[in-house]
Amino acid sequence: MTKPHPAYALETGVSADEFRHLLLASGLGARRPVEDSARLETMLRNANLIVTARIDGVLVGIARSVTDFAFCCYLSDLAVSQVAQGHGIGARLVDETRKRVGPTVSVILSSVPESVGFYERIDMAPLPHCFWHRRAA
């Protein structure tokens, strides 16, 4: 694939079907409720910051976050289609998210083990003292 030139934008109208397709194409589908359209729709509707990357109108990347725009931003989903990976799209989605929330807001995420190296390469620091209650499903 030649270096793509995606268009980055804030979006509120990403459909559950587009989101599902991207999650599957990125490899995150194994960790997300891709067979539950209603849940995907709710995830999109209740996120208050969605940055997308599109090539020729096709969704190839998404950064879906929940933030208060004052102190913290939880980047819940960072997904880039496997055919578009390795071209800086994921890093740019994180950068665009950081620009939208501003310098006084911490961007926090939980990485899948395979992606730890990516986050280290884009200068995100691991947090040694994070805790969570795992969801039931």
C-alpha positions in Angstrom: 0.0 0.0 0.0 1.3 3.4 -0.9 1.4 6.0 1.9 -2.3 6.9 2.5 -3.5 10.4 2.9 -6.4 10.1 5.3 -8.8 12.9 6.2 -9.1 13.4 10.0 -12.2 14.8 11.5 -14.4 15.0 14.6 -17.5 12.9 13.9 -20.7 12.2 15.7 -22.4 10.1 12.9 -20.2 7.0 12.7 -22.6 4.0 12.3 -22.5 0.9 14.4 -21.9 -1.1 11.1 -18.9 1.1 10.2 -17.5 0.8 13.7 -18.0 -3.0 13.7 -16.3 -3.3 10.3 -13.3 -1.3 11.5 -13.0 -3.2 14.8 -12.9 -6.4 12.8 -10.5 -5.0 10.2 -8.2 -3.7 13.0 -8.0 -6.9 15.0 -9.8 -5.3 18.0 -13.0 -7.2 17.1 -11.9 -10.1 19.3 -12.0 -7.8 22.3 -15.1 -5.8 21.5 -18.9 -6.7 21.4 -19.0 -6.8 17.6 -22.0 -9.1 17.5 -24.1 -6.7 19.7 -25.2 -3.8 17.4 -27.2 -2.1 20.1 -24.2 -2.1 22.4 -21.9 -0.7 19.7 -24.5 2.0 19.0 -24.6 2.9 22.7 -20.8 3.0 22.8 -20.7 5.5 19.9 -23.6 7.6 21.2 -22.2 8.0 24.7 -18.6 8.8 23.6 -18.2 12.5 23.6 -15.1 12.7 21.5 -14.7 10.7 18.3 -11.8 11.4 15.9 -11.8 9.5 12.7 -9.5 8.8 9.8 -11.0 8.2 6.4 -9.5 7.4 3.0 -11.9 8.1 0.1 -14.7 8.2 2.6 -13.9 4.8 4.0 -13.4 4.6 7.8 -9.8 3.3 8.4 -9.2 4.7 11.9 -11.0 5.8 15.0 -10.1 7.2 18.4 -13.3 6.9 20.6 -13.0 8.7 23.9 -14.9 9.8 27.0 -13.7 13.1 28.5 -14.6 16.0 30.8 -12.5 18.3 28.6 -11.0 19.7 31.9 -8.9 17.0 33.6 -9.1 13.6 32.0 -9.8 11.8 28.8 -10.2 8.0 28.6 -9.4 6.9 25.1 -11.4 3.7 25.0 -10.9 2.6 21.4 -8.0 3.3 19.1 -8.4 1.2 16.0 -6.7 1.3 12.6 -7.6 -1.1 9.8 -4.7 -3.6 9.4 -4.2 -2.6 5.8 -3.7 1.1 6.9 -1.4 0.3 9.9 2.2 1.4 9.8 1.5 4.7 8.2 1.2 6.9 11.3 -2.6 6.9 11.4 -2.9 5.7 15.0 -0.3 8.2 16.2 -2.1 11.0 14.4 -5.5 9.9 15.9 -3.9 10.2 19.4 -2.4 13.6 18.5 -5.7 14.8 17.2 -7.4 13.6 20.4 -4.8 15.4 22.5 -5.3 18.6 20.5 -9.1 18.5 21.0 -8.8 18.1 24.8 -6.0 20.5 25.3 -2.7 20.5 27.3 -4.4 20.4 30.8 -6.1 17.1 30.1 -4.5 13.7 30.6 -5.2 11.1 28.0 -5.4 7.6 29.5 -5.9 4.3 27.9 -5.7 0.6 28.5 -3.5 -1.2 25.9 -3.8 -4.7 24.6 -0.5 -6.5 25.1 0.4 -6.5 21.4 0.1 -2.7 21.2 2.3 -1.7 24.2 5.3 -1.1 21.9 3.3 1.3 19.7 2.3 3.4 22.7 5.8 3.5 24.0 7.0 4.6 20.5 4.6 7.5 20.6 5.9 8.6 24.0 3.0 7.5 26.1 4.2 6.5 29.6 2.9 3.4 31.3 1.2 3.9 34.6 2.4 1.5 37.3 -0.6 2.0 39.7 -3.7 1.6 37.6 -6.7 -0.4 38.8 -10.0 -1.6 37.4 -13.1 -3.6 37.9 -13.3 -5.9 35.0 -16.7 -5.9 33.2 -18.8 -9.0 33.3 -19.2 -9.2 29.5 
